[in-house]
């Protein structure tokens, strides 16, 4: 997604070029593009000038969207942490800690866009704050 964001507005990018640039398996990348295309984050084009491109502007795509599509639920605190059967969800002493962690992770990923990652890469500095 970062590579596609860097080349947004130019020719579509071949998976083999991304794979070669980052020493990643093209087969692995081909599995990642399926769900990303399915939710409309990327578009695919056939032919000699084909490849993949972002379907939306990089400033409108958050890291949260990407992670959620590829990984599913992003909550690091899923499930009942230390609760007994039938105990209310908010009655465990650690529940507030896990809720805060969930919110922090969500907010951080939601506040980082592909555009901000490309800018940080150009500036060679990544300093995100929530």
KEGUKE-527867 format. One line per field, with one value per atom (N, C-alpha, C, O, CB): z, x negated, y; residue number from 0; residue in three letters; atom name. Coordinates in steps of 0.05 Angstrom, whole numbers, plus 5000, padded with zeros to 4 digits. Atoms other than C-alpha are relative to their C-alpha. Glycine has a CB too. Layout:
<rs>
z <- (Z	...)
x <- (X	...)
y <- (Y	...)
pos <- (NUM	...)
code <- (ALA	...)
site <- (CA	...)
</rs>
This chain:
<rs>
z <- (5000	5000	5000	4987	5024	5000	5015	4972	4964	5021	5027	4947	4981	4965	4989	5016	4914	5006	4989	5003	4992	4954	4989	4980	5031	5011	4932	4970	4960	5004	5029	4859	4993	4970	4987	5005	4866	4978	4978	5026	5022	4802	4976	4955	5009	5022	4759	4989	4994	5010	5012	4721	5023	5044	4981	4981	4758	5004	4987	4991	4992	4793	4998	5007	5028	5001	4779	5027	5040	4978	4975	4840	4999	5020	5005	5001	4815	5006	5017	4972	4994	4819	5030	5041	4985	4971	4891	5014	5032	5010	4988	4908	4998	5017	4987	5004	4878	5017	5028	4971	4985	4911	5030	5043	4995	4971	4980	5008	5031	5011	4995	4974	5013	5033	5018	4990	4986	4978	4954	5008	5019	4952	4984	4996	5014	5017	4893	5006	5005	4971	4994	4911	5026	5027	5003	4975	4981	4995	5005	5021	5006	4954	4985	4989	4983	5015	4906	5018	5011	4979	4981	4966	5015	5024	5019	4985	5000	4984	4995	5009	5016	4942	4997	4992	4972	5003	4939	5019	5011	5004	4982	5003	4998	5001	5029	5002	4992	4976	4977	4996	5023	4923	5006	4997	4975	4993	4951	5015	5012	5016	4985	4998	4987	4998	5028	5015	4946	5008	5003	5003	4993	4973	4976	4973	5024	5024	4909	4976	4978	5004	5026	4836	4984	4987	4984	5017	4787	4971	4963	5005	5028	4713	4984	4992	4993	5017	4659	4977	4970	4990	5024	4600	5005	5027	4986	4999	4584	5019	5030	4972	4982	4624	5025	5038	4986	4977	4678	5026	5028	4997	4973	4751	5021	5017	5001	4978	4816	5007	5004	5025	4992	4840	5023	5027	4976	4979	4899	4988	4967	5018	5011	4888	5011	5001	5007	4988	4933	5004	5003	5027	4995	4948	5026	5045	5003	4977	4998	5026	5048	4996	4976	5046	5013	5036	4994	4990	5053	5010	5019	4979	4992	5069	5026	5026	4978	4975	5141	5004	4992	5024	4993	5168	5014	5010	5018	4987	5210	4979	4983	5016	5021	5147	4989	4985	4977	5012	5118	5019	5012	4992	4980	5182	5005	5007	5026	4994	5194	4977	4982	5004	5023	5123	5000	4996	4974	5002	5126	5025	5024	4995	4974	5200	5014	5032	5018	4986	5221	5024	5023	5009	4976	5290	5010	5014	5022	4992	5312	5030	5039	4987	4971	5386	5012	5010	5012	4986	5427	5025	5038	5006	4975	5484	4995	5008	5019	5006	5454	5021	5033	4972	4982	5496	5029	5035	4998	4972	5569	5014	5018	5013	4986	5605	5029	5044	4994	4972	5672	5012	5037	5014	4990	5678	5003	4988	4982	4996	5704	4984	4977	5030	5015	5669	5013	5037	4998	4989	5678	5013	5020	5019	4988	5706	4980	4957	5011	5019	5674	4989	5002	5014	5014	5624	5013	5012	4972	4988	5663	5029	5043	4997	4972	5731	5008	5031	5010	4993	5726	5003	4988	4977	4994	5755	4976	4974	5023	5023	5691	4975	4956	4994	5024	5643	4989	4965	5006	5009	5640	4986	4967	5024	5013	5622	4972	4953	5017	5026	5565	4981	4957	5002	5016	5541	4990	4967	5016	5008	5541	4979	4960	5025	5020	5503	4973	4952	5009	5025	5451	4987	4963	5006	5011	5442	4990	4968	5022	5009	5437	4974	4956	5022	5025	5384	4977	4956	5004	5021	5345	4991	4967	5010	5006	5349	4985	4966	5025	5013	5329	4971	4953	5015	5027	5268	4983	4959	5000	5014	5249	4992	4972	5017	5004	5252	4981	4976	5025	5018	5206	4972	4969	5009	5027	5132	4982	4990	4988	5019	5072	4992	4988	4976	5008	5053	5022	5015	4996	4978	5122	5000	5007	5027	5001	5115	4977	4980	4996	5023	5046	5007	5001	4975	4991	5074	5020	5017	5012	4980	5133	4987	4994	5022	5015	5085	4985	4983	4981	5015	5044	5019	5013	4984	4980	5107	5017	5032	5018	4985	5135	5030	5046	4994	4971	5201	5005	4991	5010	4993	5232	5030	5047	4995	4973	5294	5003	4999	5007	4998	5305	5030	5048	4989	4974	5364	4998	4978	5012	5001	5382	5018	5020	5010)
x <- (4983	5000	4982	4989	5019	5018	4942	4988	4987	4977	5011	4912	5021	5015	4991	4978	4979	5005	5011	5026	4996	4986	4978	4983	5001	5022	4917	5004	4996	4973	4996	4937	5028	5037	4993	4972	5008	5001	4986	5013	4997	5030	4983	4986	4994	5017	4977	5011	5034	4971	4993	4979	5005	4993	4978	4996	5006	4973	4956	5022	5025	4952	5004	5024	4991	5000	4936	4992	4974	4982	5008	4933	4971	4957	5019	5028	4867	4981	4959	4995	5018	4836	5000	4978	5010	4999	4860	4985	4969	5029	5014	4836	4970	4956	5010	5029	4768	4988	4966	4993	5010	4760	4997	4980	5018	5000	4775	4993	4996	5027	5009	4750	5023	5019	4975	4976	4821	5009	5006	5022	4989	4853	5023	5042	5009	4978	4897	5026	5048	4993	4977	4942	5014	5039	4991	4989	4951	5015	5038	4977	4986	4968	5026	5045	4981	4976	5018	5023	5046	4995	4979	5056	5010	5033	4990	4992	5057	5018	5036	4975	4984	5086	5029	5046	4988	4972	5149	5019	5039	5001	4981	5182	4998	5019	4994	5002	5155	5016	5028	4970	4985	5186	5030	5047	4992	4972	5250	5014	5038	5001	4988	5262	4996	5004	4989	5002	5244	4977	4977	5025	5023	5177	4980	4966	4985	5017	5140	5016	5037	4975	4989	5157	4980	4956	5011	5018	5128	5006	5029	5002	4998	5115	4986	4964	4989	5012	5101	4985	4988	5022	5013	5056	4971	4961	5015	5028	4987	4995	4974	4991	5002	5000	5016	5025	5009	4984	5036	4984	4962	5011	5013	5019	5021	5045	4976	4983	5047	4995	4973	4994	5001	5063	5019	5038	5006	4981	5097	5026	5027	4989	4973	5172	5009	5028	5020	4993	5175	4974	4952	5015	5024	5128	4987	5000	5008	5015	5073	5008	5007	4971	4992	5098	5026	5032	5003	4975	5164	4999	5019	5021	5004	5136	4984	4961	4987	5014	5118	4987	4995	5019	5014	5071	5020	5018	4975	4980	5130	5016	5020	5019	4985	5169	4984	4995	5008	5017	5111	4996	5000	4973	5004	5096	5025	5024	4990	4974	5169	5007	5017	5022	4994	5177	4982	4991	4997	5019	5114	4998	4992	4973	5004	5114	5026	5027	4982	4975	5187	5001	4990	5003	4996	5205	4972	4954	5014	5026	5149	4997	4977	4996	5001	5165	4979	4982	5027	5019	5105	5012	5000	4975	4987	5154	5026	5046	5003	4974	5206	5006	4988	4999	4991	5246	5001	4995	4982	4997	5259	4973	4964	5021	5026	5194	5004	5009	4984	4999	5196	5028	5030	4984	4972	5272	5009	5001	5018	4988	5311	5026	5037	5005	4975	5372	5023	5027	5008	4977	5432	4992	5010	5014	5009	5390	5003	4995	4971	4997	5408	4973	4953	5014	5025	5357	4985	4960	5007	5014	5341	4994	4986	5017	5004	5335	4972	4965	5020	5027	5263	4982	4984	4989	5017	5210	4982	4974	4983	5018	5167	5014	5002	4982	4985	5223	4994	4993	5030	5006	5207	4974	4971	5000	5026	5135	5002	4991	4980	4997	5155	5016	5010	5014	4984	5207	4983	4985	5024	5018	5155	4980	4975	4985	5019	5106	5014	5003	4989	4984	5160	5003	4999	5027	4996	5176	4975	4975	5013	5026	5103	4991	4982	4979	5008	5088	5017	5007	5001	4981	5150	4995	4992	5029	5005	5138	4974	4973	5001	5026	5065	5002	4993	4978	4998	5080	5019	5014	5009	4980	5139	4988	4996	5025	5011	5096	4975	4964	4992	5022	5041	5011	5024	4979	4991	5057	4976	4953	5014	5021	5019	4984	4960	5011	5013	5004	4980	4958	5021	5018	4973	4976	4954	5014	5022	4930	4981	4956	5010	5017	4905	4985	4961	5017	5013	4890	4977	4955	5020	5020	4853	4976	4953	5012	5021	4813	4983	4958	5011	5015	4793	4983	4961	5020	5014	4773	4981	4965	5019	5016	4739	5004	4987	4971	4994	4774	5029	5047	4996	4973	4833	5004	4990	5004	4995	4861	5030	5040	4984	4972	4934	5009	4997	5014	4989	4974	5030	5042	4991	4970	5046	5011	5035	5010)
y <- (4976	5000	5025	5045	5000	4978	5046	5006	5028	4995	4997	5033	5013	5030	4973	4989	5047	5029	5045	4983	4972	5111	5018	5040	5002	4985	5134	5006	5027	4985	4997	5124	5008	5005	4973	4992	5150	5021	5041	5011	4981	5186	4993	5005	5027	5009	5151	4974	4967	4997	5026	5085	4980	4982	4990	5022	5024	4986	4986	4981	5013	4983	4970	4959	5009	5029	4910	4989	5000	4989	5013	4864	4991	4992	4977	5010	4836	5023	5018	4988	4977	4906	5006	5012	5025	4996	4915	4977	4982	5001	5024	4844	5003	4998	4974	4997	4857	5023	5020	5004	4977	4925	4995	5007	5024	5004	4898	4971	4963	5006	5028	4826	4984	4970	5000	5014	4799	4982	4988	5021	5019	4740	5012	5023	4974	4990	4760	4984	4995	4998	5017	4701	5010	5011	4970	4989	4730	5025	5029	5004	4974	4799	4995	5009	5017	5005	4769	4991	4996	4978	5007	4741	5024	5025	4978	4976	4809	5018	5031	5015	4981	4847	4992	5009	5002	5009	4804	5014	5025	4969	4987	4830	5031	5044	4992	4971	4901	5010	5031	5008	4993	4902	4996	5012	4983	5006	4871	5022	5025	4975	4979	4929	5027	5048	5001	4976	4981	5018	5042	5016	4984	5004	5001	5021	4989	4999	4985	4991	4978	4981	5008	4975	4985	4989	5025	5014	4927	5006	5011	4969	4994	4938	4978	4970	5028	5021	4886	5012	5035	4981	4993	4889	5010	5009	5022	4992	4916	5023	5026	5008	4977	4979	4995	5014	5026	5008	4941	5001	5012	4973	5001	4930	5008	5005	5019	4992	4957	5029	5040	4983	4972	5027	5004	4989	5019	4993	5059	5008	5022	5023	4993	5066	5027	5039	4978	4974	5128	5016	5004	4996	4984	5185	4991	4983	5030	5009	5168	5014	5002	5003	4985	5221	4990	4996	5030	5011	5184	4971	4960	5002	5028	5115	4999	5008	4983	5002	5102	4973	4953	5005	5025	5049	4981	4957	5005	5017	5024	4984	4961	5017	5014	5007	4977	4955	5020	5021	4968	4977	4954	5012	5021	4930	4984	4960	5012	5014	4914	4981	4959	5021	5018	4886	4976	4953	5016	5022	4844	4983	4959	5011	5015	4823	4994	4978	5016	5004	4827	5019	5041	4971	4984	4853	5010	4994	4984	4989	4900	5004	5014	5027	4996	4900	4981	4957	4996	5017	4875	4988	4971	5015	5009	4863	4987	4994	5024	5013	4818	4979	4967	4988	5021	4770	5009	5032	4977	4995	4766	4997	4974	4982	5001	4783	4997	5016	5026	5005	4750	5000	4999	5020	5000	4751	4972	4954	5016	5026	4693	4999	5020	4993	5004	4665	5016	5012	4970	4985	4712	5027	5042	4983	4974	4770	5022	5018	4998	4978	4837	5009	5008	5023	4993	4862	5022	5023	5009	4977	4926	4996	5014	5025	5004	4893	4991	4991	4981	5010	4867	5024	5044	4981	4977	4914	5008	5032	4994	4993	4911	5009	5017	4977	4994	4926	5028	5031	4998	4972	5001	5001	5016	5019	5001	4986	4989	5001	4983	5012	4941	5018	5020	4972	4981	4991	5023	5032	5011	4979	5046	4991	5006	5011	5011	5002	4998	5005	4973	5003	4986	5028	5030	4988	4973	5060	5012	5025	5018	4988	5081	4987	5002	4995	5014	5028	5009	5016	4970	4991	5046	5028	5034	4997	4972	5121	5004	5020	5017	4997	5114	4991	5006	4984	5010	5072	5016	5019	4971	4983	5116	5027	5039	5004	4974	5179	5000	5021	5013	5002	5153	4993	4972	4979	5005	5158	4992	4995	5025	5007	5132	5025	5024	4986	4975	5204	5008	5017	5022	4992	5218	4981	4990	5000	5019	5155	5007	5007	4971	4992	5177	5026	5028	5005	4975	5247	4994	5005	5020	5007	5217	4986	4991	4982	5013	5173	5020	5017	4979	4979	5234	5016	5024	5018	4984	5271	4983	4994	5014	5019	5209	5002	4997	5004	4998	5221	4991	5000	5029	5008	5187	5007	4996	4969	4991	5220	5004	5027	5026	4998	5206	5004	4992	4975	4995	5231	4998	5006	5027	5002	5217	5022	5024	4972)
pos <- (0	0	0	0	0	1	1	1	1	1	2	2	2	2	2	3	3	3	3	3	4	4	4	4	4	5	5	5	5	5	6	6	6	6	6	7	7	7	7	7	8	8	8	8	8	9	9	9	9	9	10	10	10	10	10	11	11	11	11	11	12	12	12	12	12	13	13	13	13	13	14	14	14	14	14	15	15	15	15	15	16	16	16	16	16	17	17	17	17	17	18	18	18	18	18	19	19	19	19	19	20	20	20	20	20	21	21	21	21	21	22	22	22	22	22	23	23	23	23	23	24	24	24	24	24	25	25	25	25	25	26	26	26	26	26	27	27	27	27	27	28	28	28	28	28	29	29	29	29	29	30	30	30	30	30	31	31	31	31	31	32	32	32	32	32	33	33	33	33	33	34	34	34	34	34	35	35	35	35	35	36	36	36	36	36	37	37	37	37	37	38	38	38	38	38	39	39	39	39	39	40	40	40	40	40	41	41	41	41	41	42	42	42	42	42	43	43	43	43	43	44	44	44	44	44	45	45	45	45	45	46	46	46	46	46	47	47	47	47	47	48	48	48	48	48	49	49	49	49	49	50	50	50	50	50	51	51	51	51	51	52	52	52	52	52	53	53	53	53	53	54	54	54	54	54	55	55	55	55	55	56	56	56	56	56	57	57	57	57	57	58	58	58	58	58	59	59	59	59	59	60	60	60	60	60	61	61	61	61	61	62	62	62	62	62	63	63	63	63	63	64	64	64	64	64	65	65	65	65	65	66	66	66	66	66	67	67	67	67	67	68	68	68	68	68	69	69	69	69	69	70	70	70	70	70	71	71	71	71	71	72	72	72	72	72	73	73	73	73	73	74	74	74	74	74	75	75	75	75	75	76	76	76	76	76	77	77	77	77	77	78	78	78	78	78	79	79	79	79	79	80	80	80	80	80	81	81	81	81	81	82	82	82	82	82	83	83	83	83	83	84	84	84	84	84	85	85	85	85	85	86	86	86	86	86	87	87	87	87	87	88	88	88	88	88	89	89	89	89	89	90	90	90	90	90	91	91	91	91	91	92	92	92	92	92	93	93	93	93	93	94	94	94	94	94	95	95	95	95	95	96	96	96	96	96	97	97	97	97	97	98	98	98	98	98	99	99	99	99	99	100	100	100	100	100	101	101	101	101	101	102	102	102	102	102	103	103	103	103	103	104	104	104	104	104	105	105	105	105	105	106	106	106	106	106	107	107	107	107	107	108	108	108	108	108	109	109	109	109	109	110	110	110	110	110	111	111	111	111	111	112	112	112	112	112	113	113	113	113	113	114	114	114	114	114	115	115	115	115	115	116	116	116	116	116	117	117	117	117	117	118	118	118	118	118	119	119	119	119	119	120	120	120	120	120	121	121	121	121	121	122	122	122	122	122	123	123	123	123	123	124	124	124	124	124	125	125	125	125	125	126	126	126	126	126	127	127	127	127	127	128	128	128	128	128	129	129	129	129	129)
code <- (UNK	UNK	UNK	UNK	UNK	UNK	UNK	UNK	UNK	UNK	UNK	UNK	UNK	UNK	UNK	UNK	UNK	UNK	UNK	UNK	UNK	UNK	UNK	UNK	UNK	UNK	UNK	UNK	UNK	UNK	UNK	UNK	UNK	UNK	UNK	UNK	UNK	UNK	UNK	UNK	UNK	UNK	UNK	UNK	UNK	UNK	UNK	UNK	UNK	UNK	UNK	UNK	UNK	UNK	UNK	UNK	UNK	UNK	UNK	UNK	UNK	UNK	UNK	UNK	UNK	UNK	UNK	UNK	UNK	UNK	UNK	UNK	UNK	UNK	UNK	UNK	UNK	UNK	UNK	UNK	UNK	UNK	UNK	UNK	UNK	UNK	UNK	UNK	UNK	UNK	UNK	UNK	UNK	UNK	UNK	UNK	UNK	UNK	UNK	UNK	UNK	UNK	UNK	UNK	UNK	UNK	UNK	UNK	UNK	UNK	UNK	UNK	UNK	UNK	UNK	UNK	UNK	UNK	UNK	UNK	UNK	UNK	UNK	UNK	UNK	UNK	UNK	UNK	UNK	UNK	UNK	UNK	UNK	UNK	UNK	UNK	UNK	UNK	UNK	UNK	UNK	UNK	UNK	UNK	UNK	UNK	UNK	UNK	UNK	UNK	UNK	UNK	UNK	UNK	UNK	UNK	UNK	UNK	UNK	UNK	UNK	UNK	UNK	UNK	UNK	UNK	UNK	UNK	UNK	UNK	UNK	UNK	UNK	UNK	UNK	UNK	UNK	UNK	UNK	UNK	UNK	UNK	UNK	UNK	UNK	UNK	UNK	UNK	UNK	UNK	UNK	UNK	UNK	UNK	UNK	UNK	UNK	UNK	UNK	UNK	UNK	UNK	UNK	UNK	UNK	UNK	UNK	UNK	UNK	UNK	UNK	UNK	UNK	UNK	UNK	UNK	UNK	UNK	UNK	UNK	UNK	UNK	UNK	UNK	UNK	UNK	UNK	UNK	UNK	UNK	UNK	UNK	UNK	UNK	UNK	UNK	UNK	UNK	UNK	UNK	UNK	UNK	UNK	UNK	UNK	UNK	UNK	UNK	UNK	UNK	UNK	UNK	UNK	UNK	UNK	UNK	UNK	UNK	UNK	UNK	UNK	UNK	UNK	UNK	UNK	UNK	UNK	UNK	UNK	UNK	UNK	UNK	UNK	UNK	UNK	UNK	UNK	UNK	UNK	UNK	UNK	UNK	UNK	UNK	UNK	UNK	UNK	UNK	UNK	UNK	UNK	UNK	UNK	UNK	UNK	UNK	UNK	UNK	UNK	UNK	UNK	UNK	UNK	UNK	UNK	UNK	UNK	UNK	UNK	UNK	UNK	UNK	UNK	UNK	UNK	UNK	UNK	UNK	UNK	UNK	UNK	UNK	UNK	UNK	UNK	UNK	UNK	UNK	UNK	UNK	UNK	UNK	UNK	UNK	UNK	UNK	UNK	UNK	UNK	UNK	UNK	UNK	UNK	UNK	UNK	UNK	UNK	UNK	UNK	UNK	UNK	UNK	UNK	UNK	UNK	UNK	UNK	UNK	UNK	UNK	UNK	UNK	UNK	UNK	UNK	UNK	UNK	UNK	UNK	UNK	UNK	UNK	UNK	UNK	UNK	UNK	UNK	UNK	UNK	UNK	UNK	UNK	UNK	UNK	UNK	UNK	UNK	UNK	UNK	UNK	UNK	UNK	UNK	UNK	UNK	UNK	UNK	UNK	UNK	UNK	UNK	UNK	UNK	UNK	UNK	UNK	UNK	UNK	UNK	UNK	UNK	UNK	UNK	UNK	UNK	UNK	UNK	UNK	UNK	UNK	UNK	UNK	UNK	UNK	UNK	UNK	UNK	UNK	UNK	UNK	UNK	UNK	UNK	UNK	UNK	UNK	UNK	UNK	UNK	UNK	UNK	UNK	UNK	UNK	UNK	UNK	UNK	UNK	UNK	UNK	UNK	UNK	UNK	UNK	UNK	UNK	UNK	UNK	UNK	UNK	UNK	UNK	UNK	UNK	UNK	UNK	UNK	UNK	UNK	UNK	UNK	UNK	UNK	UNK	UNK	UNK	UNK	UNK	UNK	UNK	UNK	UNK	UNK	UNK	UNK	UNK	UNK	UNK	UNK	UNK	UNK	UNK	UNK	UNK	UNK	UNK	UNK	UNK	UNK	UNK	UNK	UNK	UNK	UNK	UNK	UNK	UNK	UNK	UNK	UNK	UNK	UNK	UNK	UNK	UNK	UNK	UNK	UNK	UNK	UNK	UNK	UNK	UNK	UNK	UNK	UNK	UNK	UNK	UNK	UNK	UNK	UNK	UNK	UNK	UNK	UNK	UNK	UNK	UNK	UNK	UNK	UNK	UNK	UNK	UNK	UNK	UNK	UNK	UNK	UNK	UNK	UNK	UNK	UNK	UNK	UNK	UNK	UNK	UNK	UNK	UNK	UNK	UNK	UNK	UNK	UNK	UNK	UNK	UNK	UNK	UNK	UNK	UNK	UNK	UNK	UNK	UNK	UNK	UNK	UNK	UNK	UNK	UNK	UNK	UNK	UNK	UNK	UNK	UNK	UNK	UNK	UNK	UNK	UNK	UNK	UNK	UNK	UNK	UNK	UNK	UNK	UNK	UNK	UNK	UNK	UNK	UNK	UNK	UNK	UNK	UNK	UNK	UNK	UNK	UNK	UNK	UNK	UNK	UNK	UNK	UNK	UNK	UNK	UNK	UNK	UNK	UNK	UNK	UNK	UNK	UNK	UNK	UNK	UNK	UNK	UNK	UNK	UNK	UNK	UNK	UNK	UNK	UNK	UNK	UNK	UNK	UNK	UNK	UNK	UNK)
site <- (N	CA	C	O	CB	N	CA	C	O	CB	N	CA	C	O	CB	N	CA	C	O	CB	N	CA	C	O	CB	N	CA	C	O	CB	N	CA	C	O	CB	N	CA	C	O	CB	N	CA	C	O	CB	N	CA	C	O	CB	N	CA	C	O	CB	N	CA	C	O	CB	N	CA	C	O	CB	N	CA	C	O	CB	N	CA	C	O	CB	N	CA	C	O	CB	N	CA	C	O	CB	N	CA	C	O	CB	N	CA	C	O	CB	N	CA	C	O	CB	N	CA	C	O	CB	N	CA	C	O	CB	N	CA	C	O	CB	N	CA	C	O	CB	N	CA	C	O	CB	N	CA	C	O	CB	N	CA	C	O	CB	N	CA	C	O	CB	N	CA	C	O	CB	N	CA	C	O	CB	N	CA	C	O	CB	N	CA	C	O	CB	N	CA	C	O	CB	N	CA	C	O	CB	N	CA	C	O	CB	N	CA	C	O	CB	N	CA	C	O	CB	N	CA	C	O	CB	N	CA	C	O	CB	N	CA	C	O	CB	N	CA	C	O	CB	N	CA	C	O	CB	N	CA	C	O	CB	N	CA	C	O	CB	N	CA	C	O	CB	N	CA	C	O	CB	N	CA	C	O	CB	N	CA	C	O	CB	N	CA	C	O	CB	N	CA	C	O	CB	N	CA	C	O	CB	N	CA	C	O	CB	N	CA	C	O	CB	N	CA	C	O	CB	N	CA	C	O	CB	N	CA	C	O	CB	N	CA	C	O	CB	N	CA	C	O	CB	N	CA	C	O	CB	N	CA	C	O	CB	N	CA	C	O	CB	N	CA	C	O	CB	N	CA	C	O	CB	N	CA	C	O	CB	N	CA	C	O	CB	N	CA	C	O	CB	N	CA	C	O	CB	N	CA	C	O	CB	N	CA	C	O	CB	N	CA	C	O	CB	N	CA	C	O	CB	N	CA	C	O	CB	N	CA	C	O	CB	N	CA	C	O	CB	N	CA	C	O	CB	N	CA	C	O	CB	N	CA	C	O	CB	N	CA	C	O	CB	N	CA	C	O	CB	N	CA	C	O	CB	N	CA	C	O	CB	N	CA	C	O	CB	N	CA	C	O	CB	N	CA	C	O	CB	N	CA	C	O	CB	N	CA	C	O	CB	N	CA	C	O	CB	N	CA	C	O	CB	N	CA	C	O	CB	N	CA	C	O	CB	N	CA	C	O	CB	N	CA	C	O	CB	N	CA	C	O	CB	N	CA	C	O	CB	N	CA	C	O	CB	N	CA	C	O	CB	N	CA	C	O	CB	N	CA	C	O	CB	N	CA	C	O	CB	N	CA	C	O	CB	N	CA	C	O	CB	N	CA	C	O	CB	N	CA	C	O	CB	N	CA	C	O	CB	N	CA	C	O	CB	N	CA	C	O	CB	N	CA	C	O	CB	N	CA	C	O	CB	N	CA	C	O	CB	N	CA	C	O	CB	N	CA	C	O	CB	N	CA	C	O	CB	N	CA	C	O	CB	N	CA	C	O	CB	N	CA	C	O	CB	N	CA	C	O	CB	N	CA	C	O	CB	N	CA	C	O	CB	N	CA	C	O	CB	N	CA	C	O	CB	N	CA	C	O	CB	N	CA	C	O	CB	N	CA	C	O	CB	N	CA	C	O	CB	N	CA	C	O	CB	N	CA	C	O	CB	N	CA	C	O	CB	N	CA	C	O	CB	N	CA	C	O	CB	N	CA	C	O	CB)
</rs>
